[in-house]
Amino acid sequence: MPLAWALLLLLGLSARRDWGCLQCDNSVREALKQLRLALIPSRFQQGQLQARAQVVLRGMEGPFFRDYALNAFVGRVGIDRLDLVASFVKNQTSNLMANSLRDEPLLDELVTLRERVIKELKKVLRSYELKACDPKICRLLKEEVLDCLHCQMISPKCIREKYCFIDGQPRMDLQYHKKNEFQWSPGLTGSIISVCLAVLAFGIIVAS
């Protein structure tokens, strides 16, 4: 997908109101926004690098962390532990704005930032899931947890065993689709092209 289309897709999705986990924190959203405004376009000379950095930053402002929380985990987290991740994000964005990196090294650092945040977010998401997937422990949970899809505090609930720690779910791919929506694949594209070529060849044969 061309970078322009990818950017438009992320812009459209980030306008949605169903923020995920980290984006439920206004201070995190503001920190990521200020980082984007500080870096783009002033610290990217090449248009292609600038576009890629824009996609990375817009994704972090928008659906990226939400999709990770919902695709890789059940999308619920203890708010006290999430505060630690939020502080981590704000410290990292401040460090990036203060350094002198430009162009490709800066883009690499943005991608590394996203990976670091994912690792920290994974810890808190997994922490809740460990408790909620244990039949003995989950019944004792009393404190409300944050629903990463709707940004609402909800009562903790036991998670059914079949939904616990599903490693086969897409984790870092994070395609922007609803669970039951049709998913396009390269294999399907190849099949369609093959069929079209076969039809075209048949038409030529008939016409001759």
C-alpha positions as CSV (number, residue, x, y, z in Angstrom):
1,M,0.0,0.0,0.0
2,P,1.5,3.4,-0.9
3,L,2.5,5.6,2.0
4,A,-0.1,8.2,1.1
5,W,-2.9,5.7,1.4
6,A,-1.5,4.2,4.6
7,L,-1.3,7.7,6.1
8,L,-4.9,8.5,5.1
9,L,-6.1,5.2,6.6
10,L,-4.4,6.0,9.9
11,L,-5.7,9.5,10.0
12,G,-9.2,8.3,9.5
13,L,-8.9,5.6,12.2
14,S,-7.3,7.9,14.7
15,A,-10.3,10.2,14.5
16,R,-12.5,7.5,16.0
17,R,-13.4,7.9,19.7
18,D,-12.8,4.3,20.8
19,W,-9.3,5.0,22.1
20,G,-7.3,2.1,23.6
21,C,-5.6,1.8,27.0
22,L,-2.8,4.3,26.8
23,Q,-4.9,6.7,24.7
24,C,-7.5,6.8,27.5
25,D,-5.0,9.0,29.2
26,N,-5.2,12.6,27.9
27,S,-1.7,13.3,29.0
28,V,-0.3,10.5,26.9
29,R,-2.3,11.6,23.8
30,E,-1.0,15.2,24.3
31,A,2.6,14.0,24.8
32,L,2.5,12.0,21.5
33,K,0.8,14.9,19.7
34,Q,3.5,17.3,20.9
35,L,6.2,14.9,19.8
36,R,4.7,14.7,16.3
37,L,4.5,18.5,16.1
38,A,8.1,18.9,17.3
39,L,9.6,16.4,14.9
40,I,7.5,16.8,11.7
41,P,8.5,18.4,9.4
42,S,11.4,20.2,10.9
43,R,13.6,17.2,11.6
44,F,13.0,15.2,8.4
45,Q,14.5,16.5,5.2
46,Q,13.4,13.6,3.0
47,G,9.7,13.4,2.1
48,Q,9.6,9.7,2.2
49,L,11.1,9.5,5.7
50,Q,8.8,12.2,6.9
51,A,5.8,10.3,5.6
52,R,6.9,7.1,7.3
53,A,7.5,8.9,10.6
54,Q,4.0,10.5,10.3
55,V,2.5,7.0,9.9
56,V,4.3,5.7,13.0
57,L,3.4,8.7,15.2
58,R,-0.2,8.9,14.0
59,G,-0.6,5.2,14.6
60,M,0.6,5.6,18.2
61,E,-1.7,8.5,18.7
62,G,-4.6,6.5,17.2
63,P,-5.4,2.8,17.0
64,F,-2.0,1.1,17.3
65,F,-2.0,0.4,21.1
66,R,-5.7,-0.3,21.1
67,D,-5.4,-2.9,18.5
68,Y,-2.5,-4.5,20.3
69,A,-4.4,-4.7,23.5
70,L,-7.5,-6.2,21.8
71,N,-5.7,-8.6,19.4
72,A,-3.0,-9.9,21.6
73,F,-4.9,-9.8,25.0
74,V,-8.4,-9.4,26.3
75,G,-8.0,-5.6,26.4
76,R,-8.4,-4.9,30.1
77,V,-5.8,-3.6,32.5
78,G,-5.4,-2.4,36.1
79,I,-5.4,1.4,36.1
80,D,-2.6,1.7,38.7
81,R,-0.2,-0.4,36.6
82,L,-1.2,1.5,33.4
83,D,-0.1,4.7,35.1
84,L,3.4,3.4,35.1
85,V,3.3,2.8,31.4
86,A,1.9,6.3,30.8
87,S,4.7,7.8,32.7
88,F,7.2,5.8,30.7
89,V,5.7,7.1,27.4
90,K,5.9,10.7,28.5
91,N,9.5,10.4,29.7
92,Q,10.5,8.7,26.4
93,T,8.8,11.4,24.3
94,S,10.5,14.1,26.3
95,N,13.9,12.5,25.6
96,L,13.2,12.3,21.9
97,M,12.3,15.9,21.6
98,A,15.4,16.9,23.5
99,N,17.9,14.9,21.4
100,S,19.4,16.0,18.1
101,L,18.6,13.0,15.9
102,R,17.3,13.7,12.4
103,D,16.0,11.8,9.4
104,E,16.7,8.0,9.3
105,P,18.3,7.7,12.7
106,L,15.3,9.5,14.2
107,L,12.8,7.3,12.3
108,D,14.6,4.3,13.7
109,E,14.3,5.7,17.2
110,L,10.6,6.3,16.8
111,V,10.1,2.6,15.8
112,T,12.2,1.6,18.8
113,L,10.1,3.8,21.0
114,R,7.0,2.0,19.8
115,E,8.6,-1.4,20.5
116,R,9.6,-0.3,24.0
117,V,6.1,0.9,24.8
118,I,4.6,-2.4,23.5
119,K,6.9,-4.3,25.9
120,E,5.8,-2.2,28.8
121,L,2.1,-2.4,27.8
122,K,2.4,-6.2,27.4
123,K,3.5,-6.5,31.0
124,V,0.4,-4.8,32.5
125,L,-2.0,-6.5,30.1
126,R,-0.6,-9.9,30.9
127,S,-0.6,-9.2,34.6
128,Y,-4.4,-8.8,34.5
129,E,-4.9,-11.8,32.3
130,L,-2.9,-14.0,34.6
131,K,-5.3,-13.2,37.4
132,A,-8.5,-13.3,35.4
133,C,-7.6,-16.6,33.8
134,D,-7.0,-18.3,37.1
135,P,-10.4,-19.6,38.4
136,K,-9.2,-19.4,42.0
137,I,-7.9,-15.9,41.8
138,C,-10.4,-14.2,39.5
139,R,-13.2,-14.7,41.9
140,L,-11.3,-12.6,44.5
141,L,-10.7,-9.7,42.2
142,K,-12.6,-6.6,43.4
143,E,-10.9,-3.5,42.0
144,E,-12.3,-2.1,38.7
145,V,-10.2,-2.4,35.6
146,L,-10.0,-0.3,32.5
147,D,-11.7,-1.5,29.3
148,C,-9.3,-0.6,26.5
149,L,-11.9,-0.4,23.8
150,H,-14.4,1.9,25.4
151,C,-12.1,3.7,28.0
152,Q,-14.5,2.8,30.8
153,M,-13.9,1.4,34.2
154,I,-15.6,-2.0,34.6
155,S,-15.8,-4.8,37.2
156,P,-13.2,-7.5,36.7
157,K,-14.5,-10.8,35.4
158,C,-13.1,-14.3,35.0
159,I,-11.9,-15.1,31.5
160,R,-13.0,-18.3,29.9
161,E,-10.1,-20.7,29.4
162,K,-10.4,-20.7,25.6
163,Y,-9.7,-17.0,25.5
164,C,-6.7,-17.1,27.7
165,F,-3.2,-16.4,26.3
166,I,-4.0,-17.2,22.6
167,D,-0.6,-17.0,21.0
168,G,-2.0,-17.5,17.6
169,Q,-3.6,-14.1,17.5
170,P,-1.9,-11.4,15.4
171,R,0.3,-9.4,17.7
172,M,2.6,-7.0,15.8
173,D,0.9,-7.2,12.4
174,L,-2.0,-5.2,13.8
175,Q,-4.1,-4.8,10.6
176,Y,-6.9,-2.3,11.0
177,H,-10.0,-4.4,10.7
178,K,-12.9,-5.5,12.7
179,K,-12.8,-9.2,13.8
180,N,-15.6,-10.4,11.5
181,E,-14.7,-8.3,8.5
182,F,-13.4,-9.7,5.2
183,Q,-9.6,-9.8,5.2
184,W,-7.7,-9.3,1.9
185,S,-4.7,-11.5,1.5
186,P,-1.8,-11.7,-1.1
187,G,-2.8,-15.3,-1.9
188,L,-6.3,-14.2,-2.8
189,T,-4.9,-11.4,-5.0
190,G,-2.8,-13.9,-6.9
191,S,-5.8,-16.2,-7.4
192,I,-7.9,-13.3,-8.8
193,I,-5.1,-12.3,-11.2
194,S,-4.7,-15.9,-12.4
195,V,-8.5,-16.2,-13.1
196,C,-8.5,-12.8,-14.9
197,L,-5.6,-13.9,-17.1
198,A,-7.3,-17.2,-17.9
199,V,-10.5,-15.5,-18.9
200,L,-8.5,-13.0,-21.1
201,A,-6.7,-15.9,-22.8
202,F,-9.9,-17.7,-23.4
203,G,-11.5,-14.6,-24.9
204,I,-8.5,-14.2,-27.3
205,I,-8.8,-17.8,-28.4
206,V,-12.5,-17.4,-29.0
207,A,-12.1,-14.2,-30.9
208,S,-9.4,-15.6,-33.1
